[in-house]
Amino acid sequence: MPIMIPGFLKTSKTELTPQQRSFKLFAIGALLLLGGLSMVLAAHFYIPPSLKQEIITLISLVIAFFGAIMAITGYIKLLLSRINHFINRS
């Protein structure tokens, strides 16, 4: 009986191009940034002022910070890749 492997666990047969990897990094970073900031807002509105609210807000800000770093890195890599493409095309 063959073993069923979920789609997200399978290795892809085609390698991603540098632009695709940069865009993936940018997209994941942007989602983490938005998710972290929305958690900050949710903690502000739905959790009464307490130490628990502060801890959740701190964790959310750390997530948002790493998401912002990832998004900025991905965007800069995309920008440099496009500039390199336009300079080196024949």
N, C-alpha and C positions, 0 to 999 in steps of 0.2 A: 504494500500500500504506500503510495507516494506521500511524502511529508509536505504539508501545506505551509508555506511561509508567507506572512502578510506582506503586502506591497511595500510598506515603508521600511521593511528590514532587508529587502532584496538590494543587492548591489547593482548600480546602473551599468549598462554595457557601454554607454557613451560617456566620455568625460566632459565635464562642464568647461566652457571657455572661460578665460579670465573675466570677461565682462559679465557673464552669467553668475560667476562666483561672487563678484563684487556687488551685483544687484541683489543677490540672495542675502549677503551680509547686510546691505543697506535695509532691505525689507524686514529682516528679523530684528535688526536694531531699532527700526522705527516702531515696530509692533511692541517691543519691550518698553520703549520710551512711553508710548501711549498707554500701555497697560499699567506701568508704574505710576504715571500721573493720574490715571483714572482711579487707581487704588488709593492715592493720596486724597482725592476728592471724596471717595466713598468713605474713607475713615473719618474725614472731617464732618460729613453730614450724618453718618449712621452710627458712629460710636461716640458715646459721651466722653467728655474730656477726662482722661485718665492716663496712667502709665501705659496701659494696653494700646490706647490710641497713638501715643507717641512712638511706641515700638513698631507698630504696623506702619506708621508714616515713615519712620526711618528705613525700614526694610524696603518700602515702596520707592523711596528716593534713591536708595542704592541700586535697585533694579532699573529705575529710570536713568540713572547716571550711566550704568554700563550699556544700556540700550542706546543712549545718546552717543557714547563713544563708538559703539559699533556702527551706528548709522553714519556718523561723520566719517569714519574710516572707509566704509563702503562707498560713500559718495565721492570722497577724494580719489579713491582707487578708480571709480568709474570715470571721473573727470580726466584723470591722467591717462587712462586707457584710450579715451576718445581723442584727446590731444595727440597722443602717440600715433593713433590710427590716421589722423588727418595729416600729420607731418610726414609719415613714412609711406603714404600711398603713392602709387606711381601713376 
